[in-house]
């Protein structure tokens, strides 16, 4: 007897299989036949849900975006974590490379290919629109606690996210490790000024990016 599954359930099965296969064999090394065999469905069923392998990857990116933003939101709401530490944890949670399972590495490699510029733009749009509101709520708590002083918490976070997304993305600006360290130091110092924070109070953010003490002896 043929098993008939709900559309959403079948779609998730396809995504789960593709996620596993992309992680094992890479995007280019995985064929639609591989996905069909793993799920145990006909080609027509696959194309009913997804137009192509690229469409599957796009849906996986949507899934990861939701996962990361939801995780960041959960951290942001945890008031048992100190404000500054929470900011660091939220930013770390928004890094898809920190996902321990699945094809996150393959996804990052895929979206940074020149032919996938529109897909990359889609992720950047999610970040620019989704991240500032999450961070803003933490900044407002910091203002109440006297850690920050700014009349524009959302606008500050929007500027911070857009700059970080553009400069530290890896595609738009080519940097040596030394240049990256210098920019990170400048970035954190200027974020402190934007927020009216005590000098050095946000320097813990450097550790998240593997930064050292560049310029720290000044």
VMD Tcl script that draws the C-alpha trace (Angstrom):
set ca {
  {0.00 0.00 0.00}
  {1.41 3.38 -1.00}
  {2.00 5.71 1.93}
  {0.55 9.18 1.40}
  {2.08 11.89 3.58}
  {1.07 15.47 4.18}
  {2.84 17.99 1.95}
  {4.73 19.69 4.79}
  {5.88 16.36 6.22}
  {7.13 15.19 2.83}
  {8.82 18.51 2.18}
  {10.68 18.28 5.48}
  {11.76 14.73 4.69}
  {13.30 15.94 1.44}
  {15.06 18.80 3.23}
  {16.36 16.47 5.96}
  {17.75 14.09 3.35}
  {19.33 16.91 1.32}
  {20.83 18.44 4.46}
  {22.51 15.14 5.32}
  {23.67 14.45 1.77}
  {25.06 17.96 1.22}
  {27.05 17.58 4.44}
  {28.41 14.18 3.35}
  {28.97 14.67 -0.37}
  {28.81 18.44 -0.90}
  {26.23 20.33 -2.92}
  {27.89 19.70 -6.27}
  {28.54 16.05 -5.41}
  {24.90 15.36 -4.55}
  {22.49 14.55 -7.37}
  {18.72 14.71 -7.32}
  {18.81 10.93 -7.75}
  {20.73 10.68 -4.47}
  {17.97 12.63 -2.74}
  {15.23 10.56 -4.41}
  {16.84 7.31 -3.29}
  {17.38 8.49 0.28}
  {13.79 9.65 0.72}
  {12.32 6.83 -1.37}
  {10.11 8.96 -3.61}
  {9.48 9.42 -7.33}
  {10.99 12.32 -9.25}
  {7.54 13.83 -9.78}
  {7.04 14.02 -6.01}
  {10.32 15.83 -5.57}
  {9.51 18.36 -8.29}
  {6.06 18.88 -6.81}
  {7.78 20.45 -3.79}
  {11.00 21.82 -5.30}
  {11.82 22.96 -8.82}
  {15.50 22.05 -8.62}
  {18.41 21.15 -6.36}
  {19.11 24.89 -6.04}
  {15.53 25.38 -4.85}
  {16.17 22.76 -2.15}
  {19.31 24.61 -1.04}
  {17.33 27.85 -0.92}
  {14.74 26.19 1.34}
  {17.52 24.84 3.57}
  {18.88 28.36 3.94}
  {15.40 29.54 4.97}
  {15.31 26.74 7.53}
  {18.71 27.69 8.95}
  {17.71 31.37 9.08}
  {14.65 30.53 11.16}
  {16.70 28.24 13.39}
  {19.39 30.85 14.00}
  {17.02 33.77 14.58}
  {14.86 31.72 16.95}
  {17.97 30.63 18.86}
  {19.18 34.21 19.10}
  {15.75 35.34 20.30}
  {15.75 32.69 23.04}
  {19.15 33.89 24.26}
  {18.05 37.53 24.14}
  {15.09 36.75 26.40}
  {17.21 34.94 29.02}
  {17.63 37.67 31.62}
  {19.72 35.42 33.83}
  {22.61 36.16 31.44}
  {24.33 39.55 31.97}
  {23.58 42.10 29.25}
  {27.04 42.31 27.66}
  {27.53 38.54 27.74}
  {24.08 38.15 26.18}
  {25.03 40.44 23.30}
  {28.08 38.27 22.58}
  {26.05 35.06 22.78}
  {23.36 36.42 20.46}
  {25.91 37.40 17.82}
  {27.57 33.98 18.12}
  {24.20 32.28 17.72}
  {23.67 34.16 14.47}
  {26.75 32.58 12.88}
  {25.57 29.66 10.73}
  {29.06 28.18 10.93}
  {28.43 27.45 14.61}
  {25.66 24.96 13.76}
  {27.14 21.63 14.80}
  {25.15 19.35 12.52}
  {23.90 19.38 8.97}
  {25.34 21.05 5.91}
  {26.07 24.50 7.36}
  {29.63 24.52 5.98}
  {28.40 23.45 2.56}
  {25.71 26.12 2.65}
  {28.27 28.83 3.44}
  {30.51 27.70 0.58}
  {27.54 27.54 -1.77}
  {26.15 31.01 -1.07}
  {29.56 32.65 -1.45}
  {29.91 31.48 -5.04}
  {29.50 34.36 -7.54}
  {26.59 32.64 -9.30}
  {24.66 32.57 -6.02}
  {24.77 36.32 -5.40}
  {20.99 36.59 -5.14}
  {20.89 33.83 -2.52}
  {23.63 35.61 -0.59}
  {21.66 38.84 -0.80}
  {18.61 37.05 0.58}
  {20.53 35.95 3.68}
  {21.94 39.44 4.17}
  {18.41 40.85 4.00}
  {17.27 38.43 6.72}
  {20.21 39.48 8.90}
  {19.76 43.23 8.38}
  {16.03 43.06 9.10}
  {15.97 40.31 11.71}
  {18.99 40.97 13.93}
  {18.67 44.65 14.99}
  {15.30 44.16 16.75}
  {16.74 41.24 18.75}
  {19.81 43.20 19.84}
  {17.80 46.37 20.49}
  {15.85 44.75 23.32}
  {19.12 43.85 25.06}
  {20.48 47.36 24.53}
  {17.35 48.82 26.13}
  {17.97 46.63 29.18}
  {21.53 47.91 29.24}
  {20.26 51.49 29.17}
  {17.98 50.77 32.14}
  {20.95 49.28 34.01}
  {23.15 52.29 33.25}
  {25.52 50.31 31.01}
  {24.62 52.25 27.85}
  {23.41 55.74 27.05}
  {21.86 56.35 23.64}
  {18.50 57.73 22.49}
  {18.72 55.58 19.36}
  {19.15 51.91 20.39}
  {17.56 50.44 17.25}
  {19.37 52.76 14.85}
  {22.68 52.00 16.56}
  {22.13 48.26 16.19}
  {21.07 48.69 12.57}
  {24.29 50.57 11.78}
  {26.36 47.98 13.64}
  {24.74 45.02 11.89}
  {24.97 46.56 8.42}
  {28.64 47.45 8.85}
  {29.56 44.06 10.32}
  {27.58 42.23 7.65}
  {29.30 44.13 4.86}
  {32.89 44.39 6.10}
  {33.31 41.07 7.91}
  {31.32 38.99 5.46}
  {34.41 37.98 3.51}
  {33.17 38.78 0.02}
  {33.10 42.56 -0.09}
  {36.35 43.48 1.67}
  {39.59 41.52 1.35}
  {41.70 41.70 4.51}
  {44.81 40.15 5.99}
  {44.58 38.74 9.52}
  {46.34 41.86 10.80}
  {43.91 44.16 8.99}
  {40.96 42.14 10.28}
  {42.23 42.43 13.84}
  {42.68 46.18 13.47}
  {39.18 46.61 12.04}
  {37.69 44.49 14.83}
  {39.37 46.66 17.45}
  {38.12 49.82 15.75}
  {34.66 48.26 15.35}
  {34.31 47.42 19.04}
  {35.67 50.80 20.14}
  {33.19 52.63 17.92}
  {30.27 50.45 19.03}
  {31.11 51.43 22.60}
  {30.98 55.10 21.59}
  {27.70 54.64 19.70}
  {26.10 53.07 22.75}
  {27.68 55.44 25.25}
  {29.27 52.45 26.97}
  {32.32 52.51 29.24}
  {35.54 52.20 27.23}
  {36.66 48.56 27.08}
  {33.36 47.16 28.35}
  {32.56 45.45 25.04}
  {36.08 44.24 24.28}
  {35.03 40.68 25.18}
  {33.40 40.64 21.73}
  {36.91 40.39 20.24}
  {37.31 36.84 21.56}
  {34.31 35.70 19.54}
  {36.12 36.64 16.33}
  {39.45 35.21 17.41}
  {40.85 38.68 18.00}
  {43.87 39.26 20.17}
  {45.17 42.40 21.78}
  {45.86 44.34 18.62}
  {46.34 47.92 19.70}
  {45.53 46.92 23.26}
  {48.80 48.37 24.65}
  {47.92 51.90 23.67}
}
mol new
graphics top color blue
foreach p $ca { graphics top sphere $p radius 0.5 }
foreach p [lrange $ca 0 end-1] q [lrange $ca 1 end] { graphics top cylinder $p $q radius 0.2 }
display resetview
